[in-house]
Amino acid sequence: MAMNYTRIRHPTLKWAQRDDLLYITIDLPDAKAVNLKLEPEGKFYFSATSGADNIPYEIDINLYDNVNVDESKANVGSRNIVYIVKKEESKWWSRLLKQEGRTPTFIKVDWNKWVDEDEQDEKAGPDMDYDDVNFSSLNLGGGGEEEEEEDFDDEDEDESDTVTEEEDTQEEKEEETINASSQVEAKAKA
């Protein structure tokens, strides 16, 4: 007798915090039918499909403490979903989830955005790296409303940056070769 179990798939969720904010990044390229829900008591729900087979993904967690839904914002990009959650009280959380014990394997610390509590004032600022997210277009989150998917073409920008870096590196190598050749020629003439 064959049993058909539908296994819930979880995309990787990365998180970081400040005393007043929580940064949640869900890595799920080409997410479709994105549904985000954030409740004041800290209930966070995400569902979407991805891939040619429209594989369903879901995250259903209870955050450590209460949040301010009205001041929280979400952005659905082509590679990930970024949610900036405003904490109800400005205080450092000892963990992401309300329940104690082992953290699920799909939840990771976002070391690119992480700042220790005692270093917060030094590093938090306008030069912070947010993976090229366009924060001017963030939507207000919460209320159980389905978020509309927006195409920000993050990949195109990254590719052009990579090409530019490669071209710069190639130009530097060519200059070094020219300089080395000039030095050899100068020594040969002397």
Rosetta constraint file for C-alpha pairs under 8 A:
AtomPair CA 8 CA 56 HARMONIC 7.53 0.50
AtomPair CA 8 CA 57 HARMONIC 6.55 0.50
AtomPair CA 8 CA 58 HARMONIC 6.69 0.50
AtomPair CA 9 CA 56 HARMONIC 6.84 0.50
AtomPair CA 9 CA 57 HARMONIC 4.87 0.50
AtomPair CA 9 CA 58 HARMONIC 6.25 0.50
AtomPair CA 10 CA 57 HARMONIC 5.41 0.50
AtomPair CA 10 CA 58 HARMONIC 5.45 0.50
AtomPair CA 10 CA 59 HARMONIC 6.01 0.50
AtomPair CA 10 CA 106 HARMONIC 6.43 0.50
AtomPair CA 11 CA 26 HARMONIC 6.53 0.50
AtomPair CA 11 CA 27 HARMONIC 6.10 0.50
AtomPair CA 11 CA 28 HARMONIC 6.08 0.50
AtomPair CA 11 CA 57 HARMONIC 6.44 0.50
AtomPair CA 11 CA 58 HARMONIC 7.31 0.50
AtomPair CA 11 CA 59 HARMONIC 7.65 0.50
AtomPair CA 11 CA 106 HARMONIC 6.57 0.50
AtomPair CA 12 CA 26 HARMONIC 5.83 0.50
AtomPair CA 12 CA 27 HARMONIC 5.43 0.50
AtomPair CA 12 CA 28 HARMONIC 7.55 0.50
AtomPair CA 12 CA 106 HARMONIC 4.80 0.50
AtomPair CA 12 CA 107 HARMONIC 6.03 0.50
AtomPair CA 12 CA 108 HARMONIC 7.21 0.50
AtomPair CA 13 CA 24 HARMONIC 6.73 0.50
AtomPair CA 13 CA 25 HARMONIC 5.69 0.50
AtomPair CA 13 CA 26 HARMONIC 4.55 0.50
AtomPair CA 13 CA 27 HARMONIC 6.44 0.50
AtomPair CA 13 CA 106 HARMONIC 6.08 0.50
AtomPair CA 13 CA 107 HARMONIC 4.84 0.50
AtomPair CA 13 CA 108 HARMONIC 6.12 0.50
AtomPair CA 14 CA 23 HARMONIC 7.98 0.50
AtomPair CA 14 CA 24 HARMONIC 5.77 0.50
AtomPair CA 14 CA 25 HARMONIC 5.09 0.50
AtomPair CA 14 CA 26 HARMONIC 6.38 0.50
AtomPair CA 14 CA 27 HARMONIC 7.85 0.50
AtomPair CA 14 CA 107 HARMONIC 5.92 0.50
AtomPair CA 14 CA 108 HARMONIC 4.74 0.50
AtomPair CA 14 CA 109 HARMONIC 5.27 0.50
AtomPair CA 14 CA 110 HARMONIC 4.90 0.50
AtomPair CA 15 CA 22 HARMONIC 7.07 0.50
AtomPair CA 15 CA 23 HARMONIC 5.33 0.50
AtomPair CA 15 CA 24 HARMONIC 4.61 0.50
AtomPair CA 15 CA 25 HARMONIC 6.32 0.50
AtomPair CA 15 CA 96 HARMONIC 7.80 0.50
AtomPair CA 15 CA 107 HARMONIC 7.68 0.50
AtomPair CA 15 CA 108 HARMONIC 6.52 0.50
AtomPair CA 15 CA 109 HARMONIC 5.10 0.50
AtomPair CA 15 CA 110 HARMONIC 5.00 0.50
AtomPair CA 16 CA 22 HARMONIC 5.97 0.50
AtomPair CA 16 CA 23 HARMONIC 5.10 0.50
AtomPair CA 16 CA 24 HARMONIC 6.87 0.50
AtomPair CA 16 CA 109 HARMONIC 6.19 0.50
AtomPair CA 16 CA 110 HARMONIC 5.49 0.50
AtomPair CA 16 CA 111 HARMONIC 7.40 0.50
AtomPair CA 16 CA 113 HARMONIC 5.91 0.50
AtomPair CA 16 CA 114 HARMONIC 5.00 0.50
AtomPair CA 16 CA 115 HARMONIC 7.68 0.50
AtomPair CA 17 CA 21 HARMONIC 5.66 0.50
AtomPair CA 17 CA 22 HARMONIC 4.37 0.50
AtomPair CA 17 CA 23 HARMONIC 5.84 0.50
AtomPair CA 17 CA 92 HARMONIC 7.70 0.50
AtomPair CA 17 CA 113 HARMONIC 7.92 0.50
AtomPair CA 17 CA 114 HARMONIC 6.57 0.50
AtomPair CA 17 CA 115 HARMONIC 7.38 0.50
AtomPair CA 18 CA 22 HARMONIC 6.37 0.50
AtomPair CA 18 CA 92 HARMONIC 6.83 0.50
AtomPair CA 18 CA 115 HARMONIC 7.32 0.50
AtomPair CA 18 CA 117 HARMONIC 7.25 0.50
AtomPair CA 18 CA 120 HARMONIC 6.78 0.50
AtomPair CA 19 CA 87 HARMONIC 7.93 0.50
AtomPair CA 19 CA 90 HARMONIC 5.01 0.50
AtomPair CA 19 CA 91 HARMONIC 4.61 0.50
AtomPair CA 19 CA 92 HARMONIC 4.76 0.50
AtomPair CA 19 CA 93 HARMONIC 7.74 0.50
AtomPair CA 19 CA 117 HARMONIC 7.52 0.50
AtomPair CA 20 CA 86 HARMONIC 6.10 0.50
AtomPair CA 20 CA 87 HARMONIC 5.26 0.50
AtomPair CA 20 CA 88 HARMONIC 7.74 0.50
AtomPair CA 20 CA 89 HARMONIC 6.79 0.50
AtomPair CA 20 CA 90 HARMONIC 4.31 0.50
AtomPair CA 20 CA 91 HARMONIC 6.35 0.50
AtomPair CA 20 CA 92 HARMONIC 7.74 0.50
AtomPair CA 21 CA 84 HARMONIC 6.77 0.50
AtomPair CA 21 CA 85 HARMONIC 5.62 0.50
AtomPair CA 21 CA 86 HARMONIC 4.71 0.50
AtomPair CA 21 CA 87 HARMONIC 5.49 0.50
AtomPair CA 21 CA 90 HARMONIC 7.84 0.50
AtomPair CA 22 CA 84 HARMONIC 5.84 0.50
AtomPair CA 22 CA 85 HARMONIC 4.93 0.50
AtomPair CA 22 CA 86 HARMONIC 6.42 0.50
AtomPair CA 22 CA 87 HARMONIC 6.96 0.50
AtomPair CA 23 CA 82 HARMONIC 7.35 0.50
AtomPair CA 23 CA 83 HARMONIC 6.09 0.50
AtomPair CA 23 CA 84 HARMONIC 4.84 0.50
AtomPair CA 23 CA 85 HARMONIC 6.33 0.50
AtomPair CA 23 CA 113 HARMONIC 7.97 0.50
AtomPair CA 24 CA 82 HARMONIC 5.81 0.50
AtomPair CA 24 CA 83 HARMONIC 5.06 0.50
AtomPair CA 24 CA 84 HARMONIC 6.31 0.50
AtomPair CA 24 CA 85 HARMONIC 7.56 0.50
AtomPair CA 25 CA 80 HARMONIC 6.66 0.50
AtomPair CA 25 CA 81 HARMONIC 5.66 0.50
AtomPair CA 25 CA 82 HARMONIC 4.49 0.50
AtomPair CA 25 CA 83 HARMONIC 6.30 0.50
AtomPair CA 26 CA 80 HARMONIC 5.46 0.50
AtomPair CA 26 CA 81 HARMONIC 5.05 0.50
AtomPair CA 26 CA 82 HARMONIC 6.43 0.50
AtomPair CA 27 CA 79 HARMONIC 6.51 0.50
AtomPair CA 27 CA 80 HARMONIC 4.55 0.50
AtomPair CA 27 CA 81 HARMONIC 6.67 0.50
AtomPair CA 28 CA 50 HARMONIC 7.21 0.50
AtomPair CA 28 CA 79 HARMONIC 5.85 0.50
AtomPair CA 28 CA 80 HARMONIC 5.15 0.50
AtomPair CA 28 CA 81 HARMONIC 7.32 0.50
AtomPair CA 29 CA 50 HARMONIC 7.06 0.50
AtomPair CA 29 CA 78 HARMONIC 5.80 0.50
AtomPair CA 29 CA 79 HARMONIC 3.87 0.50
AtomPair CA 29 CA 80 HARMONIC 5.82 0.50
AtomPair CA 30 CA 50 HARMONIC 5.85 0.50
AtomPair CA 30 CA 51 HARMONIC 6.93 0.50
AtomPair CA 30 CA 78 HARMONIC 5.23 0.50
AtomPair CA 30 CA 79 HARMONIC 6.00 0.50
AtomPair CA 30 CA 80 HARMONIC 7.95 0.50
AtomPair CA 31 CA 48 HARMONIC 5.97 0.50
AtomPair CA 31 CA 49 HARMONIC 5.66 0.50
AtomPair CA 31 CA 50 HARMONIC 4.82 0.50
AtomPair CA 31 CA 51 HARMONIC 7.78 0.50
AtomPair CA 31 CA 78 HARMONIC 7.08 0.50
AtomPair CA 31 CA 79 HARMONIC 7.63 0.50
AtomPair CA 31 CA 80 HARMONIC 7.72 0.50
AtomPair CA 32 CA 48 HARMONIC 5.66 0.50
AtomPair CA 32 CA 49 HARMONIC 5.15 0.50
AtomPair CA 32 CA 50 HARMONIC 5.98 0.50
AtomPair CA 32 CA 54 HARMONIC 7.97 0.50
AtomPair CA 32 CA 149 HARMONIC 7.03 0.50
AtomPair CA 33 CA 47 HARMONIC 7.75 0.50
AtomPair CA 33 CA 48 HARMONIC 5.19 0.50
AtomPair CA 33 CA 49 HARMONIC 6.20 0.50
AtomPair CA 33 CA 149 HARMONIC 7.50 0.50
AtomPair CA 34 CA 46 HARMONIC 7.36 0.50
AtomPair CA 34 CA 47 HARMONIC 5.85 0.50
AtomPair CA 34 CA 48 HARMONIC 4.43 0.50
AtomPair CA 34 CA 49 HARMONIC 7.28 0.50
AtomPair CA 34 CA 146 HARMONIC 6.69 0.50
AtomPair CA 34 CA 147 HARMONIC 6.15 0.50
AtomPair CA 34 CA 148 HARMONIC 7.18 0.50
AtomPair CA 34 CA 149 HARMONIC 6.81 0.50
AtomPair CA 35 CA 45 HARMONIC 7.82 0.50
AtomPair CA 35 CA 46 HARMONIC 5.58 0.50
AtomPair CA 35 CA 47 HARMONIC 5.16 0.50
AtomPair CA 35 CA 48 HARMONIC 6.25 0.50
AtomPair CA 35 CA 144 HARMONIC 7.87 0.50
AtomPair CA 35 CA 145 HARMONIC 7.23 0.50
AtomPair CA 35 CA 146 HARMONIC 4.66 0.50
AtomPair CA 35 CA 147 HARMONIC 5.82 0.50
AtomPair CA 36 CA 44 HARMONIC 7.70 0.50
AtomPair CA 36 CA 45 HARMONIC 5.79 0.50
AtomPair CA 36 CA 46 HARMONIC 4.68 0.50
AtomPair CA 36 CA 47 HARMONIC 6.78 0.50
AtomPair CA 36 CA 141 HARMONIC 7.48 0.50
AtomPair CA 36 CA 142 HARMONIC 7.11 0.50
AtomPair CA 36 CA 144 HARMONIC 6.59 0.50
AtomPair CA 36 CA 145 HARMONIC 7.00 0.50
AtomPair CA 36 CA 146 HARMONIC 6.13 0.50
AtomPair CA 36 CA 147 HARMONIC 6.43 0.50
AtomPair CA 37 CA 43 HARMONIC 7.89 0.50
AtomPair CA 37 CA 44 HARMONIC 5.87 0.50
AtomPair CA 37 CA 45 HARMONIC 5.00 0.50
AtomPair CA 37 CA 46 HARMONIC 6.46 0.50
AtomPair CA 37 CA 141 HARMONIC 7.25 0.50
AtomPair CA 37 CA 142 HARMONIC 5.06 0.50
AtomPair CA 37 CA 143 HARMONIC 6.35 0.50
AtomPair CA 37 CA 144 HARMONIC 4.42 0.50
AtomPair CA 37 CA 145 HARMONIC 6.74 0.50
AtomPair CA 37 CA 146 HARMONIC 7.77 0.50
AtomPair CA 38 CA 42 HARMONIC 6.77 0.50
AtomPair CA 38 CA 43 HARMONIC 5.78 0.50
AtomPair CA 38 CA 44 HARMONIC 4.72 0.50
AtomPair CA 38 CA 45 HARMONIC 6.45 0.50
AtomPair CA 38 CA 69 HARMONIC 6.43 0.50
AtomPair CA 38 CA 141 HARMONIC 6.94 0.50
AtomPair CA 38 CA 142 HARMONIC 4.47 0.50
AtomPair CA 38 CA 143 HARMONIC 6.72 0.50
AtomPair CA 38 CA 144 HARMONIC 6.80 0.50
AtomPair CA 39 CA 43 HARMONIC 5.12 0.50
AtomPair CA 39 CA 44 HARMONIC 6.62 0.50
AtomPair CA 39 CA 67 HARMONIC 7.44 0.50
AtomPair CA 39 CA 69 HARMONIC 6.43 0.50
AtomPair CA 39 CA 142 HARMONIC 6.34 0.50
AtomPair CA 39 CA 143 HARMONIC 7.04 0.50
AtomPair CA 39 CA 144 HARMONIC 8.00 0.50
AtomPair CA 40 CA 66 HARMONIC 5.56 0.50
AtomPair CA 40 CA 67 HARMONIC 5.05 0.50
AtomPair CA 40 CA 68 HARMONIC 5.94 0.50
AtomPair CA 40 CA 69 HARMONIC 5.86 0.50
AtomPair CA 41 CA 65 HARMONIC 6.71 0.50
AtomPair CA 41 CA 66 HARMONIC 4.47 0.50
AtomPair CA 41 CA 67 HARMONIC 6.41 0.50
AtomPair CA 42 CA 62 HARMONIC 5.56 0.50
AtomPair CA 42 CA 63 HARMONIC 4.73 0.50
AtomPair CA 42 CA 64 HARMONIC 6.90 0.50
AtomPair CA 42 CA 65 HARMONIC 5.78 0.50
AtomPair CA 42 CA 66 HARMONIC 4.84 0.50
AtomPair CA 42 CA 67 HARMONIC 5.65 0.50
AtomPair CA 43 CA 60 HARMONIC 7.58 0.50
AtomPair CA 43 CA 61 HARMONIC 6.05 0.50
AtomPair CA 43 CA 62 HARMONIC 4.48 0.50
AtomPair CA 43 CA 63 HARMONIC 6.05 0.50
AtomPair CA 44 CA 59 HARMONIC 7.69 0.50
AtomPair CA 44 CA 60 HARMONIC 5.94 0.50
AtomPair CA 44 CA 61 HARMONIC 5.38 0.50
AtomPair CA 44 CA 62 HARMONIC 6.02 0.50
AtomPair CA 44 CA 63 HARMONIC 6.86 0.50
AtomPair CA 45 CA 58 HARMONIC 7.53 0.50
AtomPair CA 45 CA 59 HARMONIC 5.62 0.50
AtomPair CA 45 CA 60 HARMONIC 4.55 0.50
AtomPair CA 45 CA 61 HARMONIC 6.53 0.50
AtomPair CA 46 CA 58 HARMONIC 5.52 0.50
AtomPair CA 46 CA 59 HARMONIC 5.03 0.50
AtomPair CA 46 CA 60 HARMONIC 6.51 0.50
AtomPair CA 47 CA 56 HARMONIC 7.27 0.50
AtomPair CA 47 CA 57 HARMONIC 5.55 0.50
AtomPair CA 47 CA 58 HARMONIC 4.30 0.50
AtomPair CA 47 CA 59 HARMONIC 6.45 0.50
AtomPair CA 48 CA 56 HARMONIC 5.87 0.50
AtomPair CA 48 CA 57 HARMONIC 5.42 0.50
AtomPair CA 48 CA 58 HARMONIC 6.66 0.50
AtomPair CA 49 CA 54 HARMONIC 4.95 0.50
AtomPair CA 49 CA 55 HARMONIC 5.11 0.50
AtomPair CA 49 CA 56 HARMONIC 4.35 0.50
AtomPair CA 49 CA 57 HARMONIC 5.85 0.50
AtomPair CA 50 CA 54 HARMONIC 4.86 0.50
AtomPair CA 50 CA 55 HARMONIC 5.34 0.50
AtomPair CA 50 CA 56 HARMONIC 6.73 0.50
AtomPair CA 50 CA 57 HARMONIC 7.67 0.50
AtomPair CA 51 CA 55 HARMONIC 6.29 0.50
AtomPair CA 61 CA 97 HARMONIC 7.12 0.50
AtomPair CA 62 CA 97 HARMONIC 5.79 0.50
AtomPair CA 62 CA 98 HARMONIC 5.72 0.50
AtomPair CA 62 CA 99 HARMONIC 7.71 0.50
AtomPair CA 63 CA 96 HARMONIC 5.72 0.50
AtomPair CA 63 CA 97 HARMONIC 4.51 0.50
AtomPair CA 63 CA 98 HARMONIC 5.29 0.50
AtomPair CA 64 CA 93 HARMONIC 6.96 0.50
AtomPair CA 64 CA 95 HARMONIC 6.59 0.50
AtomPair CA 64 CA 96 HARMONIC 5.38 0.50
AtomPair CA 64 CA 97 HARMONIC 4.51 0.50
AtomPair CA 64 CA 98 HARMONIC 3.83 0.50
AtomPair CA 64 CA 99 HARMONIC 7.52 0.50
AtomPair CA 65 CA 87 HARMONIC 7.71 0.50
AtomPair CA 65 CA 88 HARMONIC 7.85 0.50
AtomPair CA 65 CA 93 HARMONIC 7.90 0.50
AtomPair CA 65 CA 98 HARMONIC 6.79 0.50
AtomPair CA 66 CA 87 HARMONIC 6.49 0.50
AtomPair CA 66 CA 88 HARMONIC 5.45 0.50
AtomPair CA 66 CA 89 HARMONIC 7.69 0.50
AtomPair CA 67 CA 85 HARMONIC 6.92 0.50
AtomPair CA 67 CA 86 HARMONIC 5.81 0.50
AtomPair CA 67 CA 87 HARMONIC 4.35 0.50
AtomPair CA 67 CA 88 HARMONIC 4.38 0.50
AtomPair CA 67 CA 89 HARMONIC 7.73 0.50
AtomPair CA 68 CA 72 HARMONIC 6.45 0.50
AtomPair CA 68 CA 85 HARMONIC 7.32 0.50
AtomPair CA 68 CA 86 HARMONIC 5.33 0.50
AtomPair CA 68 CA 87 HARMONIC 5.78 0.50
AtomPair CA 68 CA 88 HARMONIC 5.06 0.50
AtomPair CA 69 CA 85 HARMONIC 7.42 0.50
AtomPair CA 69 CA 86 HARMONIC 7.16 0.50
AtomPair CA 69 CA 141 HARMONIC 6.48 0.50
AtomPair CA 69 CA 142 HARMONIC 5.41 0.50
AtomPair CA 69 CA 143 HARMONIC 7.64 0.50
AtomPair CA 70 CA 140 HARMONIC 6.73 0.50
AtomPair CA 70 CA 141 HARMONIC 6.94 0.50
AtomPair CA 70 CA 142 HARMONIC 7.07 0.50
AtomPair CA 71 CA 85 HARMONIC 7.43 0.50
AtomPair CA 71 CA 86 HARMONIC 5.89 0.50
AtomPair CA 71 CA 140 HARMONIC 7.04 0.50
AtomPair CA 71 CA 141 HARMONIC 7.90 0.50
AtomPair CA 72 CA 83 HARMONIC 7.32 0.50
AtomPair CA 72 CA 84 HARMONIC 5.58 0.50
AtomPair CA 72 CA 85 HARMONIC 4.50 0.50
AtomPair CA 72 CA 86 HARMONIC 5.15 0.50
AtomPair CA 72 CA 140 HARMONIC 6.08 0.50
AtomPair CA 72 CA 141 HARMONIC 5.63 0.50
AtomPair CA 72 CA 142 HARMONIC 7.53 0.50
AtomPair CA 73 CA 83 HARMONIC 5.69 0.50
AtomPair CA 73 CA 84 HARMONIC 5.21 0.50
AtomPair CA 73 CA 85 HARMONIC 6.54 0.50
AtomPair CA 73 CA 138 HARMONIC 5.84 0.50
AtomPair CA 73 CA 139 HARMONIC 5.46 0.50
AtomPair CA 73 CA 140 HARMONIC 4.52 0.50
AtomPair CA 73 CA 141 HARMONIC 4.95 0.50
AtomPair CA 74 CA 81 HARMONIC 7.20 0.50
AtomPair CA 74 CA 82 HARMONIC 5.65 0.50
AtomPair CA 74 CA 83 HARMONIC 4.28 0.50
AtomPair CA 74 CA 84 HARMONIC 6.30 0.50
AtomPair CA 74 CA 138 HARMONIC 5.54 0.50
AtomPair CA 74 CA 139 HARMONIC 5.37 0.50
AtomPair CA 74 CA 140 HARMONIC 6.28 0.50
AtomPair CA 74 CA 141 HARMONIC 5.65 0.50
AtomPair CA 75 CA 81 HARMONIC 5.74 0.50
AtomPair CA 75 CA 82 HARMONIC 5.23 0.50
AtomPair CA 75 CA 83 HARMONIC 6.44 0.50
AtomPair CA 75 CA 133 HARMONIC 7.84 0.50
AtomPair CA 75 CA 135 HARMONIC 7.67 0.50
AtomPair CA 75 CA 137 HARMONIC 7.41 0.50
AtomPair CA 75 CA 138 HARMONIC 5.09 0.50
AtomPair CA 75 CA 139 HARMONIC 6.35 0.50
AtomPair CA 76 CA 80 HARMONIC 6.53 0.50
AtomPair CA 76 CA 81 HARMONIC 4.55 0.50
AtomPair CA 76 CA 82 HARMONIC 6.60 0.50
AtomPair CA 76 CA 147 HARMONIC 7.80 0.50
AtomPair CA 76 CA 148 HARMONIC 7.72 0.50
AtomPair CA 76 CA 149 HARMONIC 5.73 0.50
AtomPair CA 76 CA 150 HARMONIC 6.03 0.50
AtomPair CA 76 CA 151 HARMONIC 7.90 0.50
AtomPair CA 77 CA 81 HARMONIC 5.78 0.50
AtomPair CA 77 CA 82 HARMONIC 7.88 0.50
AtomPair CA 77 CA 133 HARMONIC 7.93 0.50
AtomPair CA 77 CA 149 HARMONIC 7.39 0.50
AtomPair CA 77 CA 150 HARMONIC 6.24 0.50
AtomPair CA 77 CA 151 HARMONIC 6.02 0.50
AtomPair CA 77 CA 152 HARMONIC 5.84 0.50
AtomPair CA 77 CA 153 HARMONIC 7.83 0.50
AtomPair CA 77 CA 154 HARMONIC 7.32 0.50
AtomPair CA 78 CA 150 HARMONIC 7.68 0.50
AtomPair CA 78 CA 151 HARMONIC 5.87 0.50
AtomPair CA 78 CA 152 HARMONIC 6.46 0.50
AtomPair CA 78 CA 153 HARMONIC 6.54 0.50
AtomPair CA 78 CA 154 HARMONIC 6.56 0.50
AtomPair CA 78 CA 155 HARMONIC 7.63 0.50
AtomPair CA 79 CA 154 HARMONIC 7.49 0.50
AtomPair CA 79 CA 155 HARMONIC 7.87 0.50
AtomPair CA 92 CA 117 HARMONIC 7.08 0.50
AtomPair CA 97 CA 103 HARMONIC 7.80 0.50
AtomPair CA 103 CA 107 HARMONIC 6.83 0.50
AtomPair CA 109 CA 114 HARMONIC 7.51 0.50
AtomPair CA 110 CA 114 HARMONIC 5.98 0.50
AtomPair CA 112 CA 129 HARMONIC 7.19 0.50
AtomPair CA 113 CA 128 HARMONIC 7.57 0.50
AtomPair CA 113 CA 129 HARMONIC 6.92 0.50
AtomPair CA 113 CA 130 HARMONIC 7.26 0.50
AtomPair CA 115 CA 119 HARMONIC 6.21 0.50
AtomPair CA 115 CA 120 HARMONIC 5.73 0.50
AtomPair CA 115 CA 123 HARMONIC 7.08 0.50
AtomPair CA 115 CA 124 HARMONIC 7.83 0.50
AtomPair CA 116 CA 120 HARMONIC 6.10 0.50
AtomPair CA 119 CA 123 HARMONIC 6.46 0.50
AtomPair CA 120 CA 124 HARMONIC 5.78 0.50
AtomPair CA 123 CA 128 HARMONIC 7.45 0.50
AtomPair CA 124 CA 128 HARMONIC 6.44 0.50
AtomPair CA 132 CA 154 HARMONIC 7.40 0.50
AtomPair CA 134 CA 138 HARMONIC 7.27 0.50
AtomPair CA 141 CA 145 HARMONIC 7.87 0.50
AtomPair CA 153 CA 157 HARMONIC 6.84 0.50
AtomPair CA 154 CA 158 HARMONIC 6.31 0.50
AtomPair CA 155 CA 159 HARMONIC 6.12 0.50
AtomPair CA 156 CA 160 HARMONIC 6.28 0.50
AtomPair CA 157 CA 161 HARMONIC 6.25 0.50
AtomPair CA 158 CA 162 HARMONIC 6.17 0.50
AtomPair CA 159 CA 163 HARMONIC 6.15 0.50
AtomPair CA 160 CA 164 HARMONIC 6.11 0.50
AtomPair CA 161 CA 165 HARMONIC 6.18 0.50
AtomPair CA 162 CA 166 HARMONIC 6.10 0.50
AtomPair CA 163 CA 167 HARMONIC 6.01 0.50
AtomPair CA 164 CA 168 HARMONIC 6.04 0.50
AtomPair CA 165 CA 169 HARMONIC 6.14 0.50
AtomPair CA 166 CA 170 HARMONIC 6.10 0.50
AtomPair CA 167 CA 171 HARMONIC 6.06 0.50
AtomPair CA 168 CA 172 HARMONIC 6.16 0.50
AtomPair CA 169 CA 173 HARMONIC 6.27 0.50
AtomPair CA 170 CA 174 HARMONIC 6.21 0.50
AtomPair CA 171 CA 175 HARMONIC 6.16 0.50
AtomPair CA 172 CA 176 HARMONIC 6.19 0.50
AtomPair CA 173 CA 177 HARMONIC 6.16 0.50
AtomPair CA 174 CA 178 HARMONIC 6.15 0.50
AtomPair CA 175 CA 179 HARMONIC 6.04 0.50
AtomPair CA 176 CA 180 HARMONIC 6.02 0.50
AtomPair CA 177 CA 181 HARMONIC 6.04 0.50
AtomPair CA 178 CA 182 HARMONIC 6.09 0.50
AtomPair CA 179 CA 183 HARMONIC 6.23 0.50
AtomPair CA 180 CA 184 HARMONIC 6.27 0.50
AtomPair CA 181 CA 185 HARMONIC 6.14 0.50
AtomPair CA 182 CA 186 HARMONIC 6.05 0.50
AtomPair CA 183 CA 187 HARMONIC 6.19 0.50
AtomPair CA 184 CA 188 HARMONIC 6.15 0.50
AtomPair CA 185 CA 189 HARMONIC 6.26 0.50
AtomPair CA 186 CA 190 HARMONIC 6.33 0.50
